[in-house]
Amino acid sequence: MTKKRDFWRRAVAALVALLVGAAWLWLGWGGESPVGLRQLLAAQPPGVGLDAAQRLERMDWRRSVLLDARGGLRVQGLLRQHFDELYAGSRGRAESELREQLERRLQRELDEPQRLAVLQLWDQYLSLRHYNWRIEVDLQRIDTWELALEERHAVREQLLGAAWAEAFYGDEERRLRAWVAERKAEARPS
């Protein structure tokens, strides 16, 4: 009962904070604001509405593709963000066409070994996106979440390698595991 009361207390506090913040922006209590609430709410994140070619042009691959001491790709999650953004802008375009666009852009910015490494990682990323998962998540059954997460973790490591899987998906997996553990703890009889 106490957990439920604490939940509602926090929810009400968050709602009040949100309303006060919105009123602050709307009424300009903090002095002149360069952005009003309406403009803030109407604003879209960078890249929304852009197609793949436009997204590719916005990406700074020289700064994103970091190298390790041996000249190979430094393992980092920023490449996944680029891949996600590029994939989101594909709008039904053939993946071979998307890969060709990516390759042309990388030719302008990267040396051949780095370009080939990024393209190989892109191909692995696409393999993962198209993987035929065996375990389906039933939103009503928390045990299916755990099983699906374990399957996804194993396949990510298999397709990307352990280091890239951690860089691309590690934070998400840890947050989801913690969330699942919380739900399981709440479901246990007291």
Buried (B, 14 or more C-beta within 10 A) or exposed (E): EEEEEEEEEEEEEEEEEEEEEEEEBEEEEEEEBEEEBEEEEEEEEEBEEBEBBEBBEEBEBEEBBEBEEEEEBEBBBBBBEBBEBBBBBBEEEEBEEBBEBBBEBBEEBBEEEBBEBBBEBBEBBBEBEEBEEEBEBEEEEBEBBBBBBEBBBEBBBBBBBEEBBBBBBBEEBEEBBEEBEEEEEEEEEE
